[in-house]
Amino acid sequence: MNSYETVFILTPVLSDDQAKEAVQKFEGEMEALGAKIKHSENWGLRKLAYPIQKKSTGFYFLIEFEADGNVLAGYELMMKRDERVLRFLTVKMDVDHVTYAEKRRAKAGATA
């Protein structure tokens, strides 16, 4: 199984509860496809670098997970079909990236 991380932006017209519900739906779908969620982070409402669909802000989220490569096709299709998602990017994490992410989480957990 490979490690991946996805950063995605949800439309700002959603309430906080609706955004959290969307993330839970994505996580549930990923687990149904066979992925194992390692970490999920809410980065909150942020300004976009450029307008997307006439929106200047969006809810940012990060999900780190482990999955086989064939799971990604179904997951990305689900993201493309959901109208709440403005943009998303999935990246395969190498060993150094995984180590950095674990250190970042440990540091954030110590300061929180």
C-alpha distances in whole Angstrom, upper triangle without the diagonal:
4,7,10,13,16,20,22,26,27,31,34,36,34,35,32,32,31,28,27,27,25,22,22,22,19,17,18,18,14,14,16,13,10,9,10,12,13,16,18,22,25,26,29,32,32,34,33,34,35,36,34,35,38,36,37,34,31,29,26,23,19,16,13,10,6,5,5,8,10,10,12,15,16,15,17,20,20,21,23,25,26,29,29,26,28,25,21,19,15,14,11,11,12,13,16,15,13,16,19,17,18,21,22,21,23,26,26,26,29,31,31
4,7,10,13,17,19,23,25,29,31,34,32,33,31,31,30,27,26,26,24,21,22,22,19,17,19,18,14,14,17,14,12,10,10,12,12,14,17,20,23,24,27,29,29,31,30,30,32,33,31,33,36,34,34,32,29,26,23,20,17,14,11,8,5,6,6,7,11,11,11,14,16,14,16,19,20,19,22,24,25,28,27,24,26,22,19,16,12,11,7,8,9,10,13,12,11,14,16,15,15,19,20,19,21,24,24,25,27,29,29
4,7,10,14,17,20,23,26,29,31,29,30,28,28,27,24,23,24,22,19,19,20,17,15,17,17,13,14,17,15,13,10,9,10,9,11,13,16,19,20,24,26,26,28,27,28,29,31,29,31,33,31,31,29,26,23,20,17,13,11,7,6,4,7,9,10,13,12,11,15,16,14,15,19,19,18,21,23,23,26,25,22,23,20,17,14,10,9,6,5,7,9,11,9,8,11,13,11,12,16,16,16,18,20,20,21,24,26,25
4,7,10,13,17,19,23,25,28,26,27,25,26,25,21,21,22,19,16,18,18,15,13,16,15,12,14,16,14,13,10,10,10,10,11,12,14,17,18,21,23,23,25,23,24,26,27,25,27,30,28,27,25,22,20,17,14,11,8,6,5,6,8,10,10,13,11,9,13,14,12,12,16,16,15,18,20,20,23,22,18,20,17,13,10,7,6,4,5,9,11,13,10,9,13,13,11,13,16,16,15,18,20,20,21,24,25,25
4,7,10,14,16,20,22,25,23,24,22,23,22,19,18,19,17,14,16,17,13,12,16,15,12,14,17,16,15,12,12,10,9,9,9,11,13,14,17,19,19,21,20,21,23,24,22,24,27,24,24,22,19,17,13,10,7,6,4,6,9,10,13,13,15,13,11,14,15,12,12,16,16,14,16,19,19,21,19,16,17,14,10,8,6,5,7,7,11,13,13,10,10,13,13,10,12,15,14,14,17,19,18,19,22,23,22
4,6,10,13,16,19,21,20,21,20,20,19,16,16,17,14,12,14,15,11,11,15,14,12,14,17,15,16,13,13,11,12,11,10,10,12,13,15,17,17,19,17,18,20,21,18,21,23,21,21,19,15,14,10,8,6,5,6,8,11,12,15,14,16,13,11,13,14,10,10,13,13,11,13,16,15,17,15,12,13,10,7,5,4,6,9,10,14,17,17,13,13,17,16,13,15,18,16,16,19,21,19,20,24,24,23
4,7,10,14,16,19,17,19,17,19,18,14,14,16,14,11,14,15,12,13,16,16,14,17,20,19,19,16,16,14,14,12,10,9,10,10,12,13,13,15,13,15,17,17,16,18,20,18,17,15,12,10,7,6,5,7,9,12,15,16,18,17,19,17,14,16,17,13,12,15,14,11,13,16,15,16,14,11,11,8,6,5,7,9,12,13,16,19,18,15,15,18,16,13,16,18,16,16,19,20,18,20,23,23,22
4,7,10,12,15,14,16,15,17,15,11,13,14,11,10,13,14,11,13,16,15,14,17,19,19,20,17,18,15,16,14,11,11,10,10,11,12,12,14,12,14,15,15,13,15,17,15,15,13,9,8,6,6,7,9,12,14,17,18,20,19,20,17,14,16,16,12,11,14,12,9,11,13,12,12,10,7,8,6,4,6,9,12,15,16,20,22,22,18,19,22,20,17,20,22,19,19,22,23,20,22,26,25,23
4,7,9,12,11,14,13,15,13,10,12,14,11,11,14,15,13,15,18,17,17,20,22,21,23,20,21,18,19,17,14,12,10,10,10,9,9,11,9,12,13,12,10,12,14,11,11,9,6,5,5,6,9,12,15,17,21,21,24,23,23,21,18,19,19,15,14,16,14,10,12,14,12,11,8,6,5,5,6,9,12,15,18,20,23,26,25,21,22,25,23,20,23,24,21,21,24,24,22,24,27,26,24
4,6,9,8,11,11,12,10,7,10,11,9,9,13,13,12,14,17,17,17,20,21,22,23,21,22,19,21,18,15,13,11,11,10,9,10,12,11,14,15,13,11,12,13,10,12,9,6,5,7,8,11,13,17,19,22,23,25,24,25,22,19,20,19,16,15,16,14,10,12,13,10,9,5,5,6,7,9,12,15,18,21,23,26,29,28,25,25,28,26,23,25,27,24,23,26,27,23,25,28,27,25
4,6,6,10,11,13,10,9,12,13,11,12,16,15,15,18,20,20,20,23,24,25,27,25,26,23,24,22,18,17,14,14,12,10,11,11,11,14,14,11,9,9,10,8,10,8,5,7,9,12,15,17,21,23,26,26,29,28,28,25,22,23,22,19,17,18,16,13,13,14,11,8,5,6,6,9,12,15,18,21,25,26,30,32,32,28,28,31,29,26,29,30,27,26,30,29,26,28,31,30,27
4,5,8,9,12,10,9,12,14,13,14,17,17,17,20,22,22,23,26,27,27,30,27,28,25,26,23,19,17,14,13,10,7,9,10,11,14,14,12,11,11,11,8,9,6,5,6,10,12,16,19,22,25,28,29,32,31,31,28,26,26,25,22,21,22,19,16,17,18,14,12,9,10,9,12,15,18,21,24,27,28,32,34,33,29,30,32,30,27,29,30,27,26,29,29,26,27,30,28,26
4,7,10,12,9,9,13,14,13,15,18,18,18,21,23,23,24,27,28,28,31,29,29,27,28,25,22,20,16,16,13,11,13,13,14,18,17,14,13,12,12,9,11,9,8,9,13,15,19,21,25,27,30,31,33,33,32,29,27,27,26,23,22,22,20,17,18,18,14,12,9,11,11,15,17,21,24,27,30,31,35,37,37,33,33,35,33,30,32,34,30,29,32,32,29,30,33,31,29
4,7,8,6,6,10,10,10,12,14,15,15,18,19,20,22,24,25,26,28,26,27,24,25,23,19,17,14,15,12,11,13,15,16,20,19,17,15,15,15,12,14,11,9,9,12,14,17,19,23,25,28,29,31,31,31,27,26,26,24,22,21,21,18,16,18,17,13,11,8,11,12,15,17,20,22,26,29,30,34,36,35,31,31,34,32,28,30,32,29,27,30,30,27,28,31,29,27
4,5,5,6,9,10,11,13,14,15,17,19,20,21,23,25,26,27,29,27,27,24,25,22,19,17,14,15,11,11,14,16,18,21,22,20,18,18,18,15,16,13,11,10,13,14,18,20,23,25,29,30,33,33,33,29,28,29,27,24,24,24,21,19,21,20,16,15,12,14,15,18,19,23,24,27,30,31,35,36,36,32,32,34,32,28,30,31,28,26,29,29,26,26,29,28,25
4,5,5,6,9,10,11,12,14,16,17,18,20,21,23,24,26,27,25,25,21,22,19,16,14,10,12,9,9,13,16,18,21,22,21,20,20,20,17,17,14,11,9,12,12,16,17,21,23,27,28,31,31,32,28,27,28,26,23,23,24,21,19,21,21,17,17,13,14,16,18,19,22,23,26,28,29,32,34,33,30,29,31,29,25,27,28,25,23,26,26,22,23,26,24,21
4,5,5,6,9,10,11,12,14,15,16,18,20,21,22,24,26,24,24,20,22,19,16,15,12,14,12,13,17,19,21,25,25,24,22,22,23,19,20,17,14,12,14,14,17,18,21,23,26,27,30,31,31,27,26,28,25,22,23,24,20,19,21,21,17,17,13,15,18,20,20,23,24,27,29,30,33,34,34,31,30,32,30,27,28,29,26,24,27,27,24,24,27,26,22
4,5,5,6,9,10,10,12,14,15,16,18,20,21,23,25,23,23,20,22,20,16,16,13,15,13,13,16,19,20,23,24,22,20,19,20,17,19,16,13,11,13,13,16,17,21,22,25,26,29,29,29,25,24,25,23,20,20,21,17,16,18,17,13,13,10,12,15,17,18,21,22,25,28,29,33,34,34,31,30,32,31,27,28,30,27,25,28,29,25,26,29,28,25
4,5,5,6,9,10,11,13,14,15,17,19,20,21,23,21,21,18,20,17,13,12,10,12,10,10,13,16,17,20,21,19,17,18,19,16,17,13,10,7,10,9,13,14,18,19,23,24,27,27,27,23,22,23,21,18,18,19,16,14,16,16,12,12,9,10,12,14,15,18,19,22,25,25,29,31,31,27,26,29,27,24,25,27,24,22,25,26,22,23,26,25,23
4,5,5,6,9,10,11,12,14,15,17,18,20,21,19,19,15,17,14,11,11,9,12,10,12,15,19,19,23,24,23,21,21,22,19,20,17,13,10,11,10,12,13,16,18,21,22,25,26,26,23,22,23,21,18,19,20,17,15,18,18,15,15,12,13,15,17,16,19,19,22,24,25,28,29,30,26,25,27,26,22,23,25,23,20,23,24,21,21,24,23,20
4,5,5,6,9,10,10,12,14,15,16,18,20,19,19,16,18,16,13,14,12,15,14,15,19,21,22,25,26,24,22,22,23,21,22,19,15,12,14,12,15,14,18,18,21,22,25,26,25,22,21,22,20,17,18,19,15,14,17,16,13,14,11,13,16,18,17,20,20,23,25,26,30,31,32,28,27,29,28,25,26,28,26,23,26,27,24,24,27,27,24
4,5,5,6,9,10,11,12,14,15,17,19,17,18,15,18,16,13,13,12,14,14,15,17,20,20,23,23,22,19,19,21,18,20,17,13,11,12,11,13,13,16,17,20,20,23,23,23,19,18,19,17,14,15,15,12,11,14,13,9,11,8,9,13,14,14,17,17,20,23,24,28,30,30,26,25,28,27,24,25,27,25,23,26,27,24,24,28,28,25
4,5,5,6,9,10,11,12,14,15,17,15,15,12,14,12,9,10,9,12,12,14,17,19,19,22,23,22,20,20,22,20,21,17,14,11,10,8,10,9,12,13,17,18,21,21,21,17,17,18,16,13,14,15,12,11,14,14,12,13,10,10,13,14,13,15,15,18,20,21,24,26,27,23,22,24,24,20,21,24,21,19,22,24,21,21,25,25,22
4,5,5,6,9,10,11,12,14,15,14,14,11,14,12,10,12,12,15,15,17,20,23,23,26,27,26,23,24,26,23,24,21,17,14,14,11,12,11,14,14,17,17,21,22,21,18,17,19,17,14,16,17,13,13,17,16,14,16,13,14,17,17,16,18,17,20,21,22,26,27,28,25,23,25,25,21,22,25,23,20,23,25,22,22,25,26,23
4,5,5,6,9,10,10,12,14,13,14,13,16,15,13,15,14,18,18,19,22,24,24,27,27,26,23,23,25,23,24,22,18,15,15,13,14,12,15,15,17,17,20,21,20,16,16,17,14,12,14,14,10,11,14,13,11,13,12,12,16,17,15,18,17,20,22,23,27,28,29,26,25,28,27,24,25,28,26,23,26,28,25,25,29,29,26
4,5,5,6,9,10,11,13,11,12,11,14,13,11,13,13,16,17,18,20,23,22,25,25,24,21,22,24,22,23,21,17,14,14,11,11,10,12,12,14,14,17,17,17,13,12,14,11,8,10,12,8,8,12,12,10,13,11,11,14,14,12,14,13,17,18,20,23,25,26,23,22,25,24,21,22,25,23,21,25,26,24,24,28,28,26
4,5,5,6,9,10,11,9,9,7,10,10,9,12,13,16,17,20,22,24,24,26,27,27,24,25,27,25,26,23,19,16,15,12,11,8,10,9,12,12,15,17,17,13,13,15,13,10,12,14,11,11,15,15,14,17,15,14,17,17,14,15,14,16,17,18,22,23,24,21,19,22,23,19,20,23,21,19,22,24,22,22,25,26,24
4,5,5,6,9,10,9,10,9,13,13,12,15,16,20,21,23,25,28,27,30,30,30,27,27,30,27,29,26,22,19,18,15,15,12,14,12,14,14,16,18,17,13,14,16,13,11,14,15,12,13,16,16,14,18,16,16,20,19,17,19,17,20,20,21,25,26,28,25,22,25,26,22,23,26,25,22,25,27,25,24,28,29,27
4,5,5,6,9,9,11,11,15,15,14,17,18,21,22,23,25,28,27,29,30,29,25,25,28,27,28,26,22,20,19,16,15,13,14,12,14,13,15,16,14,11,12,13,9,8,11,11,9,10,14,13,12,16,15,15,18,18,16,17,16,18,19,21,24,26,28,25,23,26,27,23,24,28,26,24,27,29,27,27,31,32,29
4,5,5,6,5,8,8,12,13,12,16,17,20,21,23,25,27,26,28,29,28,25,26,29,27,28,26,22,20,18,15,14,10,11,9,10,9,11,12,12,8,9,11,9,6,10,11,9,11,14,15,14,18,17,16,19,17,15,15,13,15,15,17,20,22,24,21,19,23,23,20,21,25,24,21,24,27,25,25,29,30,28
4,5,5,5,6,7,11,13,13,17,19,22,23,26,28,30,29,31,32,32,29,30,33,30,31,29,25,22,21,17,16,12,12,9,10,9,12,14,13,10,12,14,12,10,14,15,13,14,18,18,17,21,20,19,22,21,18,18,16,18,17,19,21,23,25,22,20,23,24,21,21,25,24,22,24,27,25,25,28,30,28
4,5,7,9,11,15,17,17,20,22,25,26,28,30,32,31,33,34,33,30,30,33,31,33,30,27,24,23,20,19,15,16,13,13,11,13,15,13,10,12,14,11,10,14,14,12,15,18,17,17,21,20,20,23,22,20,20,18,20,20,21,24,26,28,25,23,27,28,24,25,28,28,25,28,31,29,28,32,33,31
4,6,9,11,15,17,17,20,22,25,27,28,30,32,30,32,33,32,29,29,33,31,32,30,27,24,23,20,18,15,15,12,11,9,10,11,9,6,9,10,8,8,11,12,11,13,16,16,17,20,20,19,22,21,18,18,16,18,17,19,22,24,26,24,22,25,27,24,24,28,27,26,28,31,30,29,33,34,32
4,7,10,13,16,17,20,23,25,27,29,31,33,32,34,35,34,31,32,35,33,34,32,28,26,24,20,18,15,14,10,9,7,8,11,10,7,10,12,11,10,14,15,14,16,19,19,20,23,23,22,25,23,20,19,16,18,16,18,20,21,24,22,20,23,25,22,22,26,26,24,26,29,28,28,31,33,31
4,6,9,12,13,17,19,22,24,27,28,30,29,31,32,32,29,30,33,31,32,29,26,23,21,17,15,11,10,7,6,4,7,10,10,7,9,12,11,10,13,15,14,15,18,19,19,22,22,20,23,21,17,17,14,15,13,15,17,18,21,19,16,20,21,18,19,22,22,20,23,26,25,24,28,29,28
4,6,9,11,15,18,21,23,26,27,30,29,31,33,33,30,32,34,32,32,30,26,23,21,17,14,11,9,5,5,6,10,13,14,11,12,16,15,13,16,18,17,17,21,22,21,24,23,21,24,22,19,18,15,15,14,14,17,17,20,17,15,18,19,16,16,20,20,17,20,23,22,21,24,26,25
4,6,8,11,14,17,20,23,24,27,26,28,30,30,28,29,32,29,29,26,23,20,17,14,11,7,6,4,7,9,13,15,16,13,13,17,16,13,15,18,16,16,20,21,20,23,21,19,22,20,17,16,14,15,14,14,17,17,19,16,14,16,17,14,14,18,17,15,17,20,19,18,21,23,22
4,7,11,14,17,19,23,24,27,27,28,30,31,29,31,33,30,30,27,24,20,18,14,11,8,5,5,7,10,14,16,18,15,16,19,19,16,18,21,20,19,22,24,23,25,23,21,23,21,18,17,15,15,14,13,15,15,16,14,11,13,14,11,10,14,14,11,13,16,16,15,18,20,19
4,7,10,13,16,19,20,24,24,25,28,28,27,29,31,28,27,24,21,17,14,11,8,6,5,7,10,13,17,19,20,17,17,20,20,17,18,21,20,18,22,23,22,24,21,19,21,20,17,16,14,14,15,13,16,16,17,14,11,13,13,10,10,13,12,9,12,14,13,12,16,17,16
4,7,10,12,16,17,20,21,23,25,25,24,26,27,24,24,20,17,14,11,8,6,4,6,9,12,15,19,20,21,18,17,20,19,16,17,20,18,16,20,21,19,21,18,16,18,17,15,15,14,15,16,15,18,19,19,16,14,16,15,12,12,15,13,10,14,15,13,13,17,17,16
4,6,9,13,14,17,18,20,23,23,22,24,25,22,21,18,15,11,9,6,5,6,9,12,16,18,22,22,24,21,20,22,22,18,19,22,20,17,20,22,20,21,18,16,17,16,14,15,15,16,17,16,20,20,20,16,15,17,15,12,13,15,12,10,13,14,11,12,16,15,13
4,5,9,11,15,16,18,21,21,20,22,23,19,18,15,12,8,6,5,7,9,12,15,19,21,24,25,26,23,21,24,23,19,19,22,20,17,20,21,18,19,16,14,16,15,14,15,16,18,20,19,23,24,23,19,19,20,18,15,16,18,15,13,16,16,13,14,17,16,14
4,7,8,11,13,15,18,19,18,20,21,17,16,12,10,7,5,6,7,11,14,17,21,23,26,26,28,25,23,25,25,21,21,23,21,18,21,23,20,20,16,15,15,15,14,15,16,18,20,20,23,24,23,19,19,20,18,15,17,18,14,13,17,16,13,15,18,16,14
4,6,10,12,15,17,17,17,19,19,15,14,10,8,5,6,7,10,14,17,20,24,26,29,29,30,27,25,27,26,22,22,24,22,19,21,22,19,19,15,14,15,15,15,17,19,21,23,23,26,28,26,23,23,24,22,19,21,21,18,17,20,19,16,17,20,18,16
4,7,9,13,15,14,14,16,16,12,10,7,5,4,6,9,13,16,19,23,26,28,31,30,31,28,26,28,27,23,22,24,22,19,21,22,19,18,14,14,13,14,15,17,20,22,25,25,29,30,29,25,26,27,24,22,24,24,21,20,23,22,19,21,24,21,19
4,6,9,12,12,13,15,15,11,9,5,6,6,7,11,13,17,20,23,27,29,31,31,32,29,26,28,28,24,23,25,23,20,21,23,20,19,16,14,13,13,15,17,19,21,24,24,28,29,28,24,25,27,24,21,24,24,20,21,24,22,19,22,24,22,20
4,7,9,9,11,14,12,9,6,4,7,9,10,13,16,20,23,26,29,31,33,32,33,31,28,29,29,26,24,26,25,21,22,23,21,19,16,15,13,13,15,17,20,22,26,26,29,31,29,26,27,29,26,24,27,27,23,24,27,25,22,25,27,25,24
4,5,6,8,11,11,8,5,5,7,10,10,13,16,19,22,25,28,29,31,30,31,29,26,26,27,24,21,23,23,19,19,21,19,17,15,14,11,11,13,15,18,20,24,24,28,30,28,25,26,28,25,23,27,27,24,24,28,26,24,27,29,27,26
4,7,9,13,12,11,8,9,11,13,13,16,18,21,23,26,29,30,32,30,32,30,27,27,28,25,23,25,25,21,21,23,22,20,18,16,13,12,14,15,19,20,24,25,27,30,28,25,27,28,25,24,27,28,24,25,29,27,25,28,30,28,28
4,6,10,9,9,7,9,11,14,14,18,20,23,25,28,31,32,33,31,32,31,27,27,28,26,23,24,24,21,20,22,21,19,18,16,12,12,15,16,20,22,25,27,30,32,31,27,29,31,28,27,31,31,28,29,32,31,29,32,34,32,31
4,6,5,5,5,8,10,14,15,18,20,23,26,29,32,32,34,32,32,30,27,27,27,25,22,23,23,19,18,20,19,16,15,14,10,11,15,17,21,23,27,28,32,34,33,30,31,34,31,29,32,33,30,30,34,33,30,33,35,33,32
4,5,5,7,9,9,13,14,16,19,21,24,27,29,29,31,29,29,27,24,24,24,22,19,19,19,16,15,16,15,13,12,11,7,9,12,15,19,21,25,27,30,33,32,29,30,33,30,28,31,33,29,30,33,33,30,33,35,34,32
4,5,9,10,11,14,16,18,21,23,26,28,31,31,32,30,30,28,25,24,24,22,19,19,19,16,14,15,14,11,11,11,8,10,14,17,21,24,27,29,33,36,35,32,33,36,33,31,34,36,32,32,36,36,33,35,38,36,35
4,7,9,11,15,17,20,23,26,29,31,34,34,36,34,34,32,28,28,28,26,23,23,23,19,18,19,17,14,14,14,11,13,17,20,24,26,30,32,35,38,37,34,35,37,35,33,36,37,33,33,37,36,33,36,39,36,35
4,6,8,11,13,17,20,23,26,28,32,32,34,32,33,30,27,27,27,24,22,23,22,18,18,19,16,13,12,12,9,12,15,18,22,25,28,30,33,36,35,31,32,35,32,30,33,34,30,30,34,33,30,32,35,33,31
4,7,11,13,16,19,23,26,28,32,33,35,33,34,31,28,29,29,26,24,25,24,20,20,21,19,16,14,14,11,13,16,18,22,24,28,29,32,35,33,30,31,33,30,28,31,32,28,28,32,31,28,30,33,30,29
4,7,9,13,16,20,23,26,29,30,33,31,32,30,27,27,27,24,22,24,22,19,19,20,18,16,13,12,10,12,14,17,20,23,26,27,30,33,31,28,29,31,28,25,28,29,25,25,29,28,25,27,29,27,26
4,6,10,13,16,20,22,26,27,29,28,29,26,24,24,24,21,19,21,19,15,16,18,15,13,10,9,8,10,12,15,18,20,24,25,28,30,29,25,26,28,26,23,26,27,23,23,26,26,23,25,28,26,24
4,7,10,13,17,20,23,25,27,27,28,25,22,23,23,19,18,20,18,15,16,18,15,14,10,9,9,11,12,14,17,19,22,23,26,28,27,24,24,26,24,21,23,24,21,20,24,23,20,22,25,23,21
4,7,10,14,17,20,22,25,24,25,22,20,22,21,18,17,19,17,14,16,18,15,15,12,10,10,10,10,11,14,16,19,19,23,25,24,20,20,22,20,17,20,21,18,17,21,20,17,19,22,21,19
4,7,10,13,17,19,22,21,23,20,18,20,19,15,15,18,16,13,16,18,15,16,13,11,12,11,9,11,12,14,17,17,20,22,22,18,18,20,18,15,17,19,16,15,18,19,16,17,21,20,18
4,7,10,14,16,19,19,21,18,16,18,18,14,14,18,16,13,16,19,17,18,15,13,14,12,10,10,10,11,13,13,17,18,18,14,14,16,15,11,14,16,13,12,16,17,14,16,19,19,18
4,6,10,12,16,16,18,15,13,16,16,12,13,16,15,13,16,18,17,19,16,14,16,14,11,11,9,11,12,12,16,17,18,14,13,16,15,11,13,16,14,12,16,18,16,16,20,21,19
4,7,10,13,14,17,14,13,16,16,13,14,18,17,15,18,21,20,22,20,17,19,17,13,12,9,10,10,9,12,14,14,11,9,13,13,9,11,14,13,11,15,17,15,16,19,21,20
4,7,10,12,14,11,11,14,14,12,14,17,16,15,18,20,20,23,21,19,21,18,15,13,10,11,10,10,13,14,16,13,11,14,15,12,13,16,16,14,17,20,19,19,22,24,23
4,7,10,12,10,10,14,14,12,15,18,17,17,20,22,22,25,24,21,23,21,17,15,12,11,10,10,12,13,15,13,11,14,16,13,14,18,18,17,19,22,21,21,24,26,26
4,6,8,6,8,11,12,10,13,15,16,16,19,21,21,24,24,21,23,21,17,16,12,12,10,11,14,15,18,16,14,18,19,17,18,21,21,20,23,25,25,25,28,30,29
4,6,6,8,10,11,11,13,16,16,17,19,21,22,26,26,23,25,22,19,17,13,13,11,13,14,16,19,18,16,20,21,20,21,24,24,24,26,29,28,28,32,33,33
4,5,6,8,10,10,11,14,15,16,18,20,21,24,25,22,23,21,17,15,12,12,10,12,14,17,19,18,17,21,22,20,22,25,25,25,27,30,29,30,33,35,34
4,5,6,8,9,11,12,14,15,16,18,20,23,24,22,23,21,18,17,14,14,13,16,18,20,23,21,20,24,25,23,25,28,28,27,30,33,32,32,36,37,36
4,6,6,6,9,10,11,13,15,16,17,21,21,19,21,19,16,15,12,13,13,15,18,20,23,20,19,23,24,22,23,27,26,25,28,30,29,30,33,34,33
4,5,5,6,8,10,10,12,14,15,19,19,16,18,16,13,11,9,10,10,14,16,19,21,19,18,22,23,20,22,26,25,24,27,29,28,29,32,33,32
4,5,5,6,9,10,11,12,15,18,19,16,18,16,13,13,11,13,13,17,20,23,25,22,22,26,26,24,26,29,28,28,31,33,31,32,36,37,35
4,6,5,6,9,10,11,13,16,17,15,18,16,14,14,13,15,16,19,22,25,27,24,23,27,27,25,27,30,29,28,31,33,31,32,36,36,35
4,5,5,6,9,10,11,15,15,13,15,14,11,11,10,13,14,17,20,23,24,21,21,24,24,22,24,27,26,24,28,30,28,28,32,33,31
4,5,5,6,9,10,13,14,11,13,11,9,9,8,12,13,17,20,23,24,21,21,25,25,22,24,27,26,25,29,30,28,30,33,33,32
4,5,5,6,9,12,14,12,14,13,11,12,12,15,17,20,23,27,28,25,25,29,28,26,28,31,29,29,32,34,32,33,36,37,35
4,6,5,6,10,11,10,13,12,11,13,13,16,18,21,24,27,29,25,25,29,28,25,27,30,29,27,31,32,30,31,35,35,33
4,5,5,8,9,7,9,9,8,10,11,14,17,19,23,26,27,23,23,27,26,23,25,28,26,25,29,30,28,29,32,32,31
4,6,8,9,7,9,9,9,11,12,16,18,22,25,28,29,26,26,29,29,26,29,31,29,28,32,33,31,32,36,35,34
4,6,9,8,11,11,12,15,16,19,22,25,28,31,32,29,29,32,32,29,31,34,32,31,34,35,33,34,38,37,35
4,5,6,9,10,11,14,16,20,22,25,28,31,32,28,28,31,30,27,30,32,30,29,32,33,31,32,35,35,33
4,5,7,10,12,16,18,21,24,27,31,33,34,30,30,33,32,29,32,34,31,30,34,34,32,33,36,35,33
4,6,9,11,15,17,21,24,26,29,32,32,28,28,31,30,27,29,31,28,27,31,31,28,29,33,32,30
4,6,7,11,13,17,20,22,26,29,29,25,25,28,27,24,26,29,26,25,29,29,26,28,31,31,29
4,7,11,14,17,21,23,26,29,29,25,26,29,27,24,27,29,26,26,30,30,27,29,32,31,29
4,7,10,14,17,19,23,26,26,22,23,26,24,22,25,27,24,24,28,28,25,28,31,30,29
4,7,10,14,16,19,22,22,19,20,23,21,19,22,24,21,21,25,26,24,25,29,28,27
4,7,10,12,16,19,19,16,17,20,19,16,20,22,20,20,24,24,23,25,28,28,27
4,7,9,13,16,17,13,14,18,17,15,18,20,19,19,22,23,22,24,27,27,27
4,6,9,13,13,10,11,15,14,13,16,18,17,18,21,22,22,23,26,27,27
4,7,10,11,9,10,13,14,13,15,18,17,18,21,22,22,24,26,28,28
4,7,8,5,6,10,10,9,12,14,14,15,18,19,20,21,23,25,25
4,6,5,6,9,10,11,12,14,15,17,19,20,21,23,25,26,27
4,5,5,6,9,10,11,12,14,16,17,18,20,21,23,25,26
4,5,5,6,9,10,11,12,14,15,16,18,20,21,23,24
4,5,5,6,9,10,10,12,14,15,16,18,20,21,22
4,5,5,6,9,10,11,12,14,15,16,18,20,21
4,5,5,6,9,10,11,12,14,15,17,19,20
4,5,5,6,9,10,10,12,14,15,17,18
4,5,5,6,9,10,10,12,14,15,16
4,5,5,6,9,10,10,12,14,15
4,5,5,6,9,10,11,12,14
4,5,5,6,8,10,11,12
4,5,5,6,9,10,10
4,6,5,6,9,10
4,5,5,6,9
4,5,5,6
4,6,5
4,6
4
